[in-house]
């Protein structure tokens, strides 16, 4: 059983979590080096396709996940005594990064910020943005909240007709 005072490396669950993170990060590195699944990074253009304007390039998910894993490993190296629960919470950044990168990419493309040509500089800019979105998930969420607040001013509860701020107190 895990206790708060037991570091992750002294707990089987903590070691298993970190080992799975390392394995997935290594697989991601092999994919970016085109040593595993080379068609994912070399066979497709990293652009917004005109025939499918809502398609998010699959490479962005890869680089966002790598950014999330980079944050996990940097945090673990700075705080090696954290417990297995904290290691599990850190790992939740990776799936969060996969979701946030979609929102950041779509909002950036709507605002005309996302590059749309297939050149190598545009691909690097998109991949770098995805990596940074994965590394700084909280900042990406704050940016999306800010854009959302500007697009939909007022109380978020009013959008759904229920809950806090639904206008019931005005009746």
N, C-alpha and C positions, 0 to 999 in steps of 0.2 A: 504494500500500500504506500502511496506517495504522501510524504509529509512536506509541509512548506519549507522546512529547514534542509531537506535533502536535495542536493543539486541534481540537475538533469542527468549528468553522466554517471551517477550512482544508482539510477533507477532504470529498469529495463524499458519502461515505456518511453522515457526521455531519450534513451539511446536509440530505440527503434524509430522515434519521430525524427531525430536528427539524421539518422542513417537514410531514412526515406527522403528527407529534404536533400541530402547530398546526392543520392541517386537520381532524383528528378532534376536537380540542377546540372549534374553531369550529362544526363540525357539531353537537356536543353542546350548545353554547350556543344555536344556532338551534332545536334541538328543545325545549330548556327554555323558550324564548321563544315556542313554538308557531308558529314561522315555517317549520319543516320538520317533516313528520310530526306534525301537531298532534294526531292521535288517540292518539298514544303517551302524552302527558301530560294531555290534557283528557278523553279519552273513557273512561278507566278510573279506578275508585276505587283509591286507594293504601291498601288494607287487606288483611287476611288473609281471603280469601273462605271462607264457611262451607261452600259446596258443594265447594270444592277446598282443603282445609286445608294442603296442602303447597305451594301455588302461591306463588311469590315475585313480588311486583309488578314488572313490567318497568322501571318508573321507577327502582327501586333500582339496577339495573345501570348506567343512565345516570349517576346521581349518583355512584356509586362510581367509574366511569371518569373522570368530571370531577375527582373528588378525587385520583385517581392522576395525572392530567395536571397538576393544580395542584402536586403534590409535585415532579414532573419539572421544571416551569418554575421553581419557587422554588429548587430545587437548582441548576439551570443558571444562574440569575441570581446566586446566591451563589458559584458556582464556574465561571465562564465558560471556564476553560482546560482543562476535562476533555476526554479524547479520545473518539473515536466509539464505542469499545467501552463506555466508561462510559455514554454516552448510550443505547446499546442496552440495557444492564443496567437503567438507570433506567426505560426504557419497559416492562420486564417487570413493573413494579409494576401496570400497568393491568390485564392479564389476571389477575394475582394478586388484585387488588382485587375483580374480578368474582366470583371463587370465594369469597373470604373473606366478602364481604357476604352471600352465601347462608347460610353457617354462622352468622354473627352474627345475621341476621334470624331464622333458624329457632330458634336457642337463645333469643333474646330473646322470641320468641312463645311458646315452651314455658314459659319462666319467668314469663310474664305481663307482660313489660316492654314489648313492642311494642304500640303503640296499635292497637285493632281497630275504632274507629269511622271513619266517612268524613269527619269534619270537617276543615276546613283546618288546624287546629293539629296534628292527628294526622298529616296528610300532610306538613306541614313538618318535624315531628319525625322521621318516617321518612326523608325525603329528606336532612335534615341528618345523621342518623346514618349513612346510606349514604355521603355525601360524606366525612365524617370517617373512616369505615372505609377508603375509598380513599386518603385522605391519610396515614393512620397504619396502613398495612398490617401492620407488625410488631407494633403493639400489639393489633390485632385477632387476629393469629395467637397471640400470647401469651395473650390472654383465652380463645381457643378451646382452647388446650393446657391451660390451668388447669381449665376446665370438664371437658375430656376426662379429665384426671388424677383428678378427683373422681368422675366417673362410672365410670371403669375404672381403679381403683387397681392398682398393680403395674407390672411391666415390660411395655412395649408389645409386645415379642417374644412374650409368652405368648398374646396374642390370636390370633396366626397359626400357632402351633405349630411355629415354626422360627426360625432365626436366633438372634441374641443373646438370652440370657435365656429360652430356651425350656424350661428345666428339664432339659436333657440332662446338666448337670453334677451333678445330684442322683442320677443313676442309677448 
